[in-house]
Each structure stands twice: as structure tokens, then as C-alpha cells.
Amino acid sequence: MASTTHAEWIKFRTVRSTVMGYAVTILLTLGIGALITTAIRGHWRTMDPLRRLTFDPVSTSLGGTLFAQFAVGVIGVLFITSEYSSGSIRTTFAATPRRIQVVLAKLAVLISVTTVVAEVVVFAAFLLGQRIYEGVVPTASLASGAVLRSVILGGVYLTLLATLGFGLGLILRQQSAAISVFTSLLLIVPIIVFVLPQSWQDSVSRYEPSSLGHAMMSTSAPLNMFGPWTATLLLLGYVAVVLAAGASLLVRRDA
Amino acid sequence: MISVEHLSKRYGDTLAVNDLSFEVRPGVVTGFLGPNGSGKSTTMRIIMGLDAPTSGLATIDGKRFRDLKTPLREVGALLDAAAVHPGRTARNHLLALATSNRIPARRVEEVLEFTGIAAVADKKVGGYSLGMSQRLGIAAALLGDPPVLLFDEPVNGLDPEGIRWIRAFFRTLAIEGRTVFVSSHLMSEMAQSADEIIVIGRGRFITQSTVDELTASADGTVLVRSADNAALRRLLEATGTTVDSANDGTMTVRGTNAESVGTAALAAGIAIFELTPQRASLEEVFMDLTADAVEYASANESTPHG
């Protein structure tokens, strides 16, 4: 297992798409975060008092993750679908016939690298946001347990979405299909939910992956949403189901 | 040794491999011959544990592929040369493969040198010519120094120099006592690189023999030109042989030999101008062998499923 993981690590770091994917992740999380917080700072004095009251300096500074989630998703998708598009999956399985071992090795690499990058970048985005808010907008401090939790879970959210992309790639085996489904889950499902009657919306929309992400990154549970830990567990559940489906297909299908 | 027992593979309605059984021995180059779409690649993928057989068993030295702990050390395969991430360098591709089977990194350098791609090892595989990709595929197959090697259509895309090199290379591997199993759809290629040939058609086993046996077993024909072709023809056809006349005054006689034709002509007092025994070429043998399989299969397919 250690040698399989080491081999997957070599494969992961020796293609440009991985490096590019993480570069985009960092750029989007920090860049969009800086844009959002700068915009809020600029409008703060004219902002609606009610919105000022419910203002969350943590989740707003992590707003870039809602864009970066697509970059990490694509990293996850490509890690497996590029093996199918090039045909190298056969070489991989001819070297490691125990396919579950290949899946676990890839997951170990994807999760550990994404966790490191995502945690570093969400902490950086948080600190950058607070620096931008400073003096005008109320800021948050990592000394608070709820703040620390929200920032950490922001990184966890990105890692879980990378894993979700990987799981979809495992099932669909085709890059374009997997990326389409991934994007649909995050963008199209909320639109569909939006046209439902209001009472349904309130009970359904909280289950959307993006709502779960919002809940994970909020210091206090927003209206009609799950608490941060419930949201984390639910998202973990989604990812586990997709991965289990992908892995069982992988074992049964011809490579 | 590779052993295939009653192997079948069904894709929907098509039986790509149909109750196939054979053994590939070490120490010789064994050709795996069949027309395109006859099930060669499917059989090789099943041997390599990539596709699951519908029924039957394929083993390598008595073990199923998926039970091998470090398969690269036991079986090397070149199935599809282009099957490498185009954005990765050859060295990194081989390094990842070697690592997965605990093969030391210096072995990567050895196989790069041996296959002659060391100079381009740090270039992305996406820019490789087909010939370079084939060499990389061969390098990957050799990584674990395995006793059993499979090559699916290895000659495709190689230049004449590369083809000479690869034939000599197969020979060397066989002399070293390895099992070398090489597929091709070209009989002429097999005739030059293989000692023994397994012929399949439409997924079915047709024959397994040495190249010499294969040509010897084929019915030869006799080319004859005489003073009275019509009379000779009647005479020969009466003995149950088939005769084809050509416009240039020659006839091709099947199912007999030159001695019988000459003796028959002498007895009837017909002067013979030309009498040439003709050996079937390997290509013709192959066409004859596989034509039967094609006929059998299409007759079989026209029967409604019941």
C-alpha cells in the first residue's frame, strides 16, 4: 500500500494540471476573498443596519472558496479521468491489480495534498480579509473557538469537494461528464430548488453541497441551515456514497 | 508459461472470445495470429486481469494475474503504447510504475538506455512519435525483468530499423528462457519473428503449431501446361481433383502432386510442357485457416437466438 501511494504521489505531482489546479485554487480563494472584503469595507457605512447586525466577518472573508471549489473539484476529477482518457489506467492496473488499493492510494494523495493547500489558503484568506476589514468593519479573531472552527472547516470543505470530484470521475470515467455533473450539483441544483415553492425551498436547499459549505464556514448557524458539524457530516456522507459507488463500479468493470 | 483454459468473453450479443484454450511455453517466441477483431487484444487483456472473462481461466505460471503481488516482476506487457498521460515525461512515467512494484529507480535508467529513449526521457510523452511510444511501452514491460512478456501488435508504427531491432529483441528474450507472446494480424510478420504460432479467428482457436508445420500442412497446388489441356483436365477431374484453367494456357491442379499429374499425362499420351509444384505461402495458409472460421461464425450468427 505504501508503494502504491508513493507511485500515485509521483503521478500526481508530475502533471501540470495538478500544479495549475492548486495555483488557481490559491488565486481564487485569496483574490476573490480580497475583492469581497474590500467591497464590503467600501460599502460598510452605507450598509443596511440589519445586515450589519448579522454580518459574519469569517464566512465573508472565505467567500473565495465558493469559486475555488470548482478548481479543487477539477483536480479530483482529472486525477482519475486522465487515466481513462489516456488509457494509462490499464498500465496502472497491470502494475497494481488490486484496484481498491489504487483508489485508496489516490485518495490518500489527493486528501493529504488538498488538505495542506486548502488549510493554508483558507487561513491566509481569513487573515487577509480581517486585515482589509480592520478599522472599518468588525473583525474576528482566531482566539475564538467558533472562528477557528469555521476557518478549519473551510479547508475541510474544499478537500471534501476535491474528493467528490474524484468520486464522480471514478463513476463517469470521462472528464467532461464528471466536470458537468460536479458543476451541476453546485450550481444547477440550487437553481432548480429556487423555483420550488418557498416552504419546500427552506427544507430542501439546506441539503445542497454549497449550503452545507456555507454552514461549515459560518460562526453561527445561518437561518434554515444545519449546524457546522451536521453539515460536515452530511457532506462527508455524500462523498462517501459517491466514492463507494465509484469503487464498486471500478472493481466490476473492465478497465 | 501462460495458460488459457476454455476462455470466453461476451460483449452484449457478440462473443469476442469463444471457448479458447492454449498454452504459451517459455523459451520460444509464440505468435498470436488472427485477423483484426478476432479477439487477440481481448484475450491479452483478460490474461492481464484488465477484463474479466465471462467464463474460463487465464493463468500465468499457475496464478491468476490479480493474485500477483508485484506483477511487473512476473509479467511485462505492451498492450497499448499510447496509454501514457501525455503531459508526463517518460522518466516520471517509468519511475511511478517502478515505485508501485518496489523496483529500484536505477532500473528505470537501464530500460531507458536499453530501448534507446534515454535522450528524450525528460520530454513529455504527448510529443512522442508512435515509434518512441512503442519503445517506452517496451521499456515499461521490461521494468520488472519479468519471465513472461506480452506484446500486442508491437511492430505497429516502428520503422524498418525498429522492426529489425524488435525481432532480434524477442529472439533474445526467448533465448534467455522467457515466455514471449506476441500478437499480430500479419502472417508475414509472424513468420519472421515467431517460432510457434497460435491462430485464432472470430474468437475461436484454429490451430497451434510451428511455422514450418503450418506451411507443410497446407495443400500445395500444381501448375501444368500440356498439349491437350481439355483431355488432361477430364482425366484429372475423374480422379477427384479440382482443376482451374487460366487464359494463358495453364491449369492449376489442387488436391494432388506433380508426380501424379505427370504419371497420368504419360499414361494418356499427353505431352507436358510445364509442370510446377507450388507451395502455399504462409499468407495463403492463414487466409484459408481464418476463412473457415469466418464462414463458421457467420453461419452461426445467422441462426436465430433461441
HADDOCK unambig.tbl for C-alpha pairs under 7 A between the chains (distance, minus, plus):
assign (segid A and resid 3 and name CA) (segid B and resid 99 and name CA) 5.96 0.50 0.50
assign (segid A and resid 3 and name CA) (segid B and resid 100 and name CA) 4.89 0.50 0.50
assign (segid A and resid 3 and name CA) (segid B and resid 101 and name CA) 6.86 0.50 0.50
assign (segid A and resid 3 and name CA) (segid B and resid 102 and name CA) 6.54 0.50 0.50
assign (segid A and resid 4 and name CA) (segid B and resid 100 and name CA) 4.65 0.50 0.50
assign (segid A and resid 6 and name CA) (segid B and resid 99 and name CA) 6.82 0.50 0.50
assign (segid A and resid 7 and name CA) (segid B and resid 96 and name CA) 4.48 0.50 0.50
assign (segid A and resid 7 and name CA) (segid B and resid 97 and name CA) 6.61 0.50 0.50
assign (segid A and resid 7 and name CA) (segid B and resid 99 and name CA) 5.31 0.50 0.50
assign (segid A and resid 7 and name CA) (segid B and resid 100 and name CA) 5.07 0.50 0.50
assign (segid A and resid 8 and name CA) (segid B and resid 96 and name CA) 6.99 0.50 0.50
assign (segid A and resid 10 and name CA) (segid B and resid 96 and name CA) 5.64 0.50 0.50
assign (segid A and resid 11 and name CA) (segid B and resid 96 and name CA) 6.19 0.50 0.50
assign (segid A and resid 14 and name CA) (segid B and resid 88 and name CA) 6.03 0.50 0.50
assign (segid A and resid 14 and name CA) (segid B and resid 92 and name CA) 6.88 0.50 0.50
assign (segid A and resid 15 and name CA) (segid B and resid 87 and name CA) 5.71 0.50 0.50
assign (segid A and resid 15 and name CA) (segid B and resid 88 and name CA) 5.59 0.50 0.50
assign (segid A and resid 16 and name CA) (segid B and resid 87 and name CA) 6.97 0.50 0.50
assign (segid A and resid 82 and name CA) (segid B and resid 85 and name CA) 6.94 0.50 0.50
assign (segid A and resid 83 and name CA) (segid B and resid 85 and name CA) 6.84 0.50 0.50
assign (segid A and resid 86 and name CA) (segid B and resid 83 and name CA) 5.19 0.50 0.50
assign (segid A and resid 86 and name CA) (segid B and resid 84 and name CA) 5.75 0.50 0.50
assign (segid A and resid 86 and name CA) (segid B and resid 85 and name CA) 5.45 0.50 0.50
assign (segid A and resid 87 and name CA) (segid B and resid 83 and name CA) 4.33 0.50 0.50
assign (segid A and resid 87 and name CA) (segid B and resid 84 and name CA) 6.60 0.50 0.50
assign (segid A and resid 88 and name CA) (segid B and resid 83 and name CA) 4.51 0.50 0.50
assign (segid A and resid 88 and name CA) (segid B and resid 84 and name CA) 4.87 0.50 0.50
assign (segid A and resid 88 and name CA) (segid B and resid 85 and name CA) 6.42 0.50 0.50
assign (segid A and resid 90 and name CA) (segid B and resid 50 and name CA) 6.71 0.50 0.50
assign (segid A and resid 93 and name CA) (segid B and resid 50 and name CA) 6.99 0.50 0.50
assign (segid A and resid 94 and name CA) (segid B and resid 48 and name CA) 6.34 0.50 0.50
assign (segid A and resid 94 and name CA) (segid B and resid 71 and name CA) 6.97 0.50 0.50
assign (segid A and resid 95 and name CA) (segid B and resid 71 and name CA) 5.73 0.50 0.50
assign (segid A and resid 95 and name CA) (segid B and resid 72 and name CA) 5.62 0.50 0.50
assign (segid A and resid 95 and name CA) (segid B and resid 97 and name CA) 6.74 0.50 0.50
assign (segid A and resid 95 and name CA) (segid B and resid 100 and name CA) 6.90 0.50 0.50
assign (segid A and resid 95 and name CA) (segid B and resid 101 and name CA) 6.85 0.50 0.50
assign (segid A and resid 97 and name CA) (segid B and resid 66 and name CA) 5.06 0.50 0.50
assign (segid A and resid 98 and name CA) (segid B and resid 66 and name CA) 6.67 0.50 0.50
assign (segid A and resid 254 and name CA) (segid B and resid 50 and name CA) 5.91 0.50 0.50
assign (segid A and resid 254 and name CA) (segid B and resid 51 and name CA) 4.41 0.50 0.50
assign (segid A and resid 254 and name CA) (segid B and resid 52 and name CA) 6.34 0.50 0.50
assign (segid A and resid 255 and name CA) (segid B and resid 50 and name CA) 5.26 0.50 0.50
assign (segid A and resid 255 and name CA) (segid B and resid 51 and name CA) 6.16 0.50 0.50
